[in-house]
Amino acid sequence: MENFKRVFGNKDLGRAIDVGTRRGEFLFRMKEYAGSYEKLIGIDINVDELNNLKSKEEHNIKFQFMNAYNLEYPDRYFDAVSISNTLHHLNDMGSVLQEMKRVLKVGGYFIINEMFHDCCDNSRNTHGMLHILESEIDTELGKIHNRTFEREEIIRVASSLGLNSLEITEYNETLEYDMKIEKKLGRLDDMLLKAVNSDKYEYFCQSAERIRCNYNNYGIKRCTQLLVIGKK
Ligand SMILES: C[S@@+](CC[C@H](N)C(=O)[O-])C[C@H]1O[C@@H](n2cnc3c(N)ncnc32)[C@H](O)[C@@H]1O
């Protein structure tokens, strides 16, 4: 987390939008660590999560139902745009990234935060493997949930946006997040049950065995996050 704090501590985010905010995980972190901000807006298409966020709104923290493919704001409206761990939930991330760029002022911060699964720490690999299985099961059930990226893929995506002054930082999550991931692993059988009627069920069970084996040998920690910030 030290890297995260260092990168955000010197930034004024001004008016910012967090795309795919879910429970505001990333938005609240920016709120806590940014040097300053004027207003933070989180958008998502998940109505249930947004309803739960209503009580967390403040005069300068707002959450809205909005589709990332069609941000209902004028061109160059925001001083900062962010997207965290959402790129792998999109079937056309290029369109969303261009839409975010559209609403960003020239000179504004474009922030991409994504975990990656090719880290060299065995305990984080357990999470990487778990997430790959989760995304494969979700895909089998018809949801848009792709594998997480490799570190270099995220950098390539960010580099393709033609941003200036790219800052690339890695950081690991707090123990609290690691414990959440361990709880998720405890629900692995429920995850498998969702796919019990699938032709791929046997394959999913074998993947689950490999994940359990990795866990028994190395434990589990959340995948490392890559934070890329550039200026439009
Ligand atoms: C894994 S969550 C990311 C949560 C949070 N940003 C974080 O960093 O932990 C992905 C979120 O993207 C949202 N999402 C997916 N497609 C979307 C779209 N087209 N427009 C807005 N939000 C979308 C989902 O509803 C979900 O809440």
The ligand as a MOL file (V3000), in Angstrom:
LIG
                    3D

  0  0  0     0  0            999 V3000
M  V30 BEGIN CTAB
M  V30 COUNTS 27 29 0 0 0
M  V30 BEGIN ATOM
M  V30 1 C -14.8210 -6.5070 -9.9740 0
M  V30 2 S -15.8710 -5.1250 -9.9060 0 CHG=1
M  V30 3 C -14.7110 -3.8030 -9.6190 0
M  V30 4 C -14.9300 -3.1940 -8.2790 0
M  V30 5 C -14.0370 -2.0340 -7.8580 0
M  V30 6 N -13.8700 -1.0390 -8.8780 0
M  V30 7 C -12.7050 -2.5320 -7.3470 0
M  V30 8 O -11.6700 -2.0260 -7.7810 0
M  V30 9 O -12.6980 -3.4200 -6.4760 0 CHG=-1
M  V30 10 C -16.3870 -4.8070 -11.5650 0
M  V30 11 C -17.5770 -3.8850 -11.6350 0
M  V30 12 O -17.7620 -3.4460 -12.9800 0
M  V30 13 C -19.1490 -3.2610 -13.1710 0
M  V30 14 N -19.4420 -3.1940 -14.6070 0
M  V30 15 C -19.3510 -4.1830 -15.5250 0
M  V30 16 N -19.7480 -3.7470 -16.7450 0
M  V30 17 C -20.0870 -2.4410 -16.5900 0
M  V30 18 C -20.5800 -1.4420 -17.4770 0
M  V30 19 N -20.7970 -1.6960 -18.7640 0
M  V30 20 N -20.8340 -0.2190 -16.9740 0
M  V30 21 C -20.6090 0.0680 -15.6610 0
M  V30 22 N -20.1510 -0.8400 -14.7810 0
M  V30 23 C -19.8870 -2.0790 -15.2210 0
M  V30 24 C -19.7640 -4.4570 -12.4660 0
M  V30 25 O -21.1260 -4.2520 -12.1820 0
M  V30 26 C -18.8850 -4.5420 -11.2090 0
M  V30 27 O -19.4610 -3.8450 -10.1450 0
M  V30 END ATOM
M  V30 BEGIN BOND
M  V30 1 1 1 2
M  V30 2 1 2 3
M  V30 3 1 2 10
M  V30 4 1 3 4
M  V30 5 1 4 5
M  V30 6 1 5 6
M  V30 7 1 5 7
M  V30 8 2 7 8
M  V30 9 1 7 9
M  V30 10 1 10 11
M  V30 11 1 11 12
M  V30 12 1 11 26
M  V30 13 1 12 13
M  V30 14 1 13 14
M  V30 15 1 13 24
M  V30 16 1 14 15
M  V30 17 1 14 23
M  V30 18 2 15 16
M  V30 19 1 16 17
M  V30 20 1 17 18
M  V30 21 2 17 23
M  V30 22 1 18 19
M  V30 23 2 18 20
M  V30 24 1 20 21
M  V30 25 2 21 22
M  V30 26 1 22 23
M  V30 27 1 24 25
M  V30 28 1 24 26
M  V30 29 1 26 27
M  V30 END BOND
M  V30 END CTAB
M  END
